[in-house]
Amino acid sequence: MKTLLALAGLVLLAACGSGGPPPPDWKTDAADLIGRYQKHALMGENSLAERYFQQAVAATGGAGRVAETARLWLVRCATRRAMLIDDACTEYAELAPLEPNAADQAYYHFVTLRWDAVATAQLPSQHRDLVSAAAGKRHQVLGSIEDPLARLLDASLLVMRREADAATLALAAETASAQGWRQPLLTYLKLQEKQAAARGDTAEQARLAGRIQLVEQSLAPGDK
């Protein structure tokens, strides 16, 4: 769960600190709930994920915390874009001007592909090299990203920017598979299957179709 909670360092910190007072309930609740949202969203359990997300927003919103609520929407947007869902981060963009945060704004520009506007120094370290690399070379950076969710997000952003190659798709699929993240795995397997069909590789197409069937069978009917 630590990996999920660490997405870009943007989620609310629920640690007890170093001898100080314990964090308030709204903060620990929101941190736990957004982690649950990410876990179940990546697993393709969409109804449960959405329930946890709305509870997280209720925790920060009930405390009147604008910046923290905006950040939850930004984490949701980034998680969805890691799954190749073209979320525009609209809810974050509406809340962010009320209490601006430079790091959050840089991350928003990053996940919405406005890389010419990104203040690179404000980005989490695992994403800086990707933005700084020359176009056409960025896919080479992915293998050096240790955090699986950050790696998956960066691969997905390259796909959206049309800078991904076959190796990018393979790395994203393997990352999702290794973590058991069914939703992005299914998306990437279907992209690979489409590529195999386009080049007439029937053996690879059949192999991928078998994997796709296994993943689809594991999803609940309402979440397919």
N, C-alpha and C positions, 0 to 999 in steps of 0.2 A: 504493500500500500504506500510505502514511502515514495516510490517512483511516481505513482499517480498523483500524490499530493504535491510533488515538487515541480509540476509542469511550469517551466519558466520562472519559478520562484514567485508566482503571482497569487497563489492561494493564501488564505489567511493562516497565519502561524498559530498553532495550538500548543506549542511547547510551554512548559511551566516556567522557563526562564532560569536564571541563576540566583535562586534564593529570594526573588521578589514575590509579590502577591500573585496568586493564580489568575490566569486569564478569565475574563468574564464568560458566562455561559454562552452568550450569543456567538462569541468568537470560536469557542471549542465546538459548538454545535455546527456552525457554518463550515468549519474546516473538515469535520467528520462527514458532513452531508455532501460537500462538493467532491470529496474523495470517493464516496459511494456512487455519486452520479457518474464520475469518470469511469469507475470500474464497470458499472452495469451498461453504460453507453458503449464502451469498447467491446463488451461481451455480446452486444446486440439485444440486450434486454431493455428495450426502449421505454416501455411504459413505467417500469420500475425506476429507471434512470431519471425520467422526467419528474416523477414524484419526489425523489430525493433532491433534485435541483430546485424545485419550487419550495421545498422546505428550507433549503439553504438560503434562498432569497428572502423568505419570510423571517429567518433569524436575523439577517443583517438589516433588512428593511424595517423590522419591528424595533430595532435599536436606532433607527434613523440614520444609519451609516451609508452615506451616498457613495463614497469612494470604494468601500468594501463591496457594496452591492454591484457597482459598475464592474469591479474586478471579477466578481463571480460570473457575470455575463461574458466577460472577456475570456475567462477560462473555458466556459461552455463553447464559445465560438471557436477557440483554438482546438479544443477536443474534437469538435465536429469537422473542422477543416483537416485535422489529422486523419479523419476517416474519409476524406475526399468529398465532404458535403460542403457545398459552396455557400456557407453562412456569411452574410455581410456584416456581422457584428453590430447590427442596427441598435440594439438595446444599450450596448456599451456606449456607442457614439452619442446617444441621446443623454445619457447620464454624466459622461466624463467631463463636459464643460462646467458642470456645477462645482466640481472639486478636482481641478486638473492635477494629473500626476505624470511627470515626464517619462518615467520608466514604463508605465502602463501605455502611454501614448506611443512610445517607440515600438512596443510589442504589438499594439494594434496595427500600426503601419506595416510591421513585419508580416503578421498573419493575413492581412488583406492585400499583400503583394505591392504595397506602395514603397518599394525599397529605395527609391530615390529620395524619399522623405524621412527615412529611418535615421535617427540619431544612434549610430552603431554602438557607441560607447555605453548607451543606456540599455542595450539588449543583454539578456542573460548570456553568459560566456559561451554556452554550447551552440548558439546561433550566430555569433559574430563572424566566424570564419566563412560561413555560408554566404552571408551578405557581401562580405569583402572580396570573395573570390571572383575571378573573371567569369563572365557568362560562357557557358560551354565547359567550364572546369568545376562548376559547383557540385556536380554529382560525385566528384572524387572526394569531397569533404565528408560525405555521409558516413563512411566506414569508421571515421575517427570519433564519432559522437557516441559516447558510452550509454547515455540514458535512452532506453528503448522508445519512450514516448516522444522525446525530443527528436530522435532519429526518424521516427515515423512521420512526425509533423513536417520535418524538413523535406523528406522525400515527397510527401503529398504536395507541399508548396511548389516543389520543382515540377511535379506533374501539372499543376495548375498553370505554371509559367511556361509550359511546353519546353522545359529544359531537361526532362528525364529521358534516360535511355533504358534499354532492356534490363541492364544491371540494377538500375534504380528500382524498377518494379520488383525484381527478384529480391532485393534487399528489404524492401518494404514488406513484401509478403512473408519473408522469413522472420522478420522482426515481429510481425503480428502473430505468426504461427507459434513462435517460441514463447510468447506471452499468453497465448490462448485468447487473443483478441479477435473474436469471430467476425465482428462487423467490418473492420478494415481488411481482414484477411479475405473475406468473401469478395470485396470490391477489387482487391488487387489480383486475386486469382482469375476473376472474370476479365480483367484487363489483359492479363497474360494469355488467357485462352483466346481472346480476340486477336492478339498479335500472332499467336501460333496459327490460327485459321488464315490470317492474311498472308502468311508466308508458306502456307500449304503443308505445315508440319502436323500431319494427322496423329502421329504417335504422341507428340507432346500435347496436342489438343485433347486426346483421350485421357491422358494422365491427369491433366488439369480438371477435366470434367469430373473425374472420379473424386478428386479432392473437393471440388465445389459441392458435389452431392453430399459428401460427408458433413461439410460445414452446414449446409442448408438443413440437413436432417436434425442437427443439434439445436436449431433455433425453434423457439416457440412459434406456433402458427401465426399469431398476431404480430410478431416482430420480424417476419420475413419480408 
